[in-house]
Amino acid sequence: MEKEIPTLTEVLKDTTEISVRFNEADPLGIVWHGHYVRYFEDGRESFGKRYGFSYLDCYAHGLAIPVVSIQCDYKKALRYGDTVTVETTFIAKKAAKVFFEYKIVNSKGELVASGSTVQVFVEVKTFQLQLTNPVFFEDWKAKWNLE
């Protein structure tokens, strides 16, 4: 029997653990909502290191990948001292964009927040938007069977 190729979510998913820091909470100890977006970024950084698709990897090819869309659904409040796991999943698409989905889960296994981001490719020197996928990105996707 032929081995089935794993689905995208089985292949390109990363989890990273984050401790909520004192400076992320208000005087009541509740995390400000804007920090959840930063936790998404922490997830992207961890994903990039694990799979060889970091901001620095893109920059080495003369490209930046700014976020152009963020969506976040808040389910539960986080507090100073909590530890959360950020699950980051790459979603393959044909467009010259980078799509990620996120889940933030607390130490009790409860979903705290979920969301997504969209990033585009921009030349670092000219700020020119790339309308087609850069070769290095196509090569990276091929490496992970994401064509």
C-alpha positions in Angstrom: 0.0 0.0 0.0 1.3 3.4 -0.9 1.9 5.9 1.9 -0.4 8.8 1.8 1.1 12.2 1.7 0.2 14.1 4.9 -2.2 16.9 4.6 -1.0 20.5 5.0 -2.1 20.8 8.6 -0.2 17.6 9.5 3.0 18.9 7.8 3.3 22.7 8.3 2.1 23.4 11.8 4.2 24.7 14.6 3.5 25.2 18.3 5.3 27.5 20.6 4.8 28.3 24.3 4.6 31.8 25.6 4.5 33.1 29.2 2.4 36.2 29.6 4.7 39.0 30.8 3.9 41.6 33.4 4.1 44.5 30.9 1.4 42.9 28.8 -1.3 43.2 31.5 -3.4 46.1 32.7 -3.7 47.0 36.4 -6.2 44.3 36.9 -3.8 41.7 35.5 -5.7 41.2 32.2 -3.8 41.1 28.9 -4.5 44.0 26.5 -6.2 42.7 23.4 -3.4 44.0 21.1 -0.9 41.6 22.5 -2.8 38.7 21.1 -1.6 39.9 17.6 1.9 39.9 19.0 1.5 36.3 20.1 0.5 35.5 16.4 3.8 37.1 15.4 5.7 35.0 18.0 4.0 32.0 16.4 5.1 33.1 12.9 8.7 33.6 14.1 8.7 30.1 15.6 7.2 28.6 12.5 9.8 30.4 10.3 12.7 29.0 12.3 11.3 25.5 12.2 10.5 25.4 8.5 13.2 27.7 7.0 10.8 30.5 6.1 11.6 33.3 8.4 11.6 37.1 7.9 15.4 37.0 7.5 15.1 34.2 4.9 12.8 36.5 2.8 15.0 39.5 3.4 18.0 37.5 2.1 16.1 37.3 -1.2 15.5 41.1 -1.2 11.9 40.8 0.0 9.9 41.8 3.0 6.5 40.2 3.8 4.4 42.9 5.6 1.1 41.9 7.2 -1.8 43.4 5.2 -4.7 41.7 7.0 -5.2 40.4 10.6 -8.3 38.8 12.0 -8.6 37.8 15.6 -11.5 36.2 17.6 -11.2 36.6 21.3 -12.7 33.7 23.4 -11.2 34.1 26.9 -9.1 36.6 28.8 -5.5 36.0 29.5 -3.8 37.2 32.7 -0.3 38.0 33.8 1.4 34.7 34.7 -0.6 32.5 32.3 1.2 30.2 29.9 -0.2 29.7 26.5 0.5 27.6 23.4 0.3 29.3 20.0 -0.4 26.9 17.2 0.5 28.4 13.8 -0.6 26.7 10.6 0.6 27.7 7.1 -2.3 27.6 4.5 -1.0 27.0 0.9 -2.7 29.1 -1.8 -1.7 29.9 -5.4 -1.7 33.7 -4.8 1.5 35.6 -4.2 0.5 35.9 -0.5 1.3 34.1 2.7 -1.6 32.8 4.8 -1.4 31.7 8.4 -4.1 30.6 10.9 -3.6 30.6 14.6 -5.0 29.1 17.8 -4.0 30.3 21.2 -4.7 27.8 24.0 -4.2 28.2 27.7 -2.7 25.7 30.1 -6.1 24.2 30.7 -6.5 23.4 27.0 -9.1 26.1 26.5 -9.2 28.1 23.3 -8.3 31.7 24.2 -8.2 33.2 20.7 -8.1 32.2 17.1 -7.3 34.2 14.0 -5.5 34.5 10.7 -3.1 36.8 8.9 -2.3 37.6 5.2 1.1 38.8 4.1 2.4 40.0 0.7 5.8 40.1 -0.9 7.4 43.5 -1.3 10.8 44.3 -2.7 12.9 45.8 0.1 14.6 48.5 -2.0 11.7 49.7 -4.1 8.7 48.7 -2.0 7.3 47.2 -5.2 4.5 44.7 -4.6 5.2 41.3 -6.1 2.2 40.1 -8.1 3.7 36.6 -8.7 5.2 34.2 -6.3 9.0 34.7 -5.9 11.1 31.7 -7.1 12.4 31.0 -3.6 8.8 30.8 -2.2 7.8 28.4 -5.0 10.9 26.3 -4.2 10.1 26.4 -0.5 6.5 25.3 -1.2 7.7 22.5 -3.5 10.1 21.2 -0.7 7.0 20.7 1.5 4.8 19.3 -1.3 2.5 22.4 -1.3 2.2 23.0 -5.0 
